[in-house]
Amino acid sequence: MRFKRWLTSAVVLSAVATASCSHWPGPDHREVTLDGIQTLLEQQCLPAPITDEDLFALGDRLDQQTQQLQVLNDTINAQQLELDSIRLGDDAECNLPVPTAVPVGADSKTILGSQEWIYLNPPGRHFAARVDTGAALSSISARNVQRFERDGKRWVSFELDTGEEEADTIPLEAPLKRFVRIRQASFDDSDRRPVIMLDVILGHAIHQKTEFTLADRTRMSYPVLLGRSFLRDITLVDSGESYMHPKVTPEELEFRP
């Protein structure tokens, strides 16, 4: 009898517990709980309100960063300019003409061959010249020599022979320095010739003003003769050599180290 009462009580309690578990949590409880959680999440995710002070501080930081970027940009530009100048300097140095060895003797005198290229100015071009230690003065081939006055001073006009068969003569004018008498070895009489001054460049070694007599050298092999007045005491002549020095212009002399 007691056992039946205990069993009945156990069955009743189990039924009550089962009924209670099937109704908790109820719909109302679930709704309240989810709404509360959603509210808490929204409160955590909302950004803090921005004040005017925050905006001013942000503007100041942006200004500082802009200034720093400007300083950095100026530094980069300055370094780029310096690098470009270095490169230009390297290019300019690389473009300089290669120095040419000047033939010199034991006593440091420049050695010339019996024929050399010279640059005459005027007219500003190269001529083949014969080097002759037996001639006292230098000479160039000139035709139609005419004397005239300019501003009260004596001048001469002439046609310069280039020594080239198909080339035209070059008309030139120059101040008249003086007259000299040249006695030819095959003639008893002397020839009176005008003397002018021209600028001469021979290789990298010689650049000087030189006196030239004007004479018709069309029958000669070379339009220019360099005599002792040009050679002076600074050169030696090796008659067995020719064109020992290269053609050089005034521009090349300016860039020679």
PyMOL commands that set and color helices and strands:
alter all, ss='L'
color gray80, all
select helices_A, chain A and resi 2-22+27-45+52-94+228-231+250-254
alter helices_A, ss='H'
color red, helices_A
select strands_A, chain A and resi 110-113+115-121+125-131+138-150+153-160+170-175+178-183+190-202+206-215+224-226+235-238
alter strands_A, ss='S'
color yellow, strands_A
deselect
rebuild
show_as cartoon
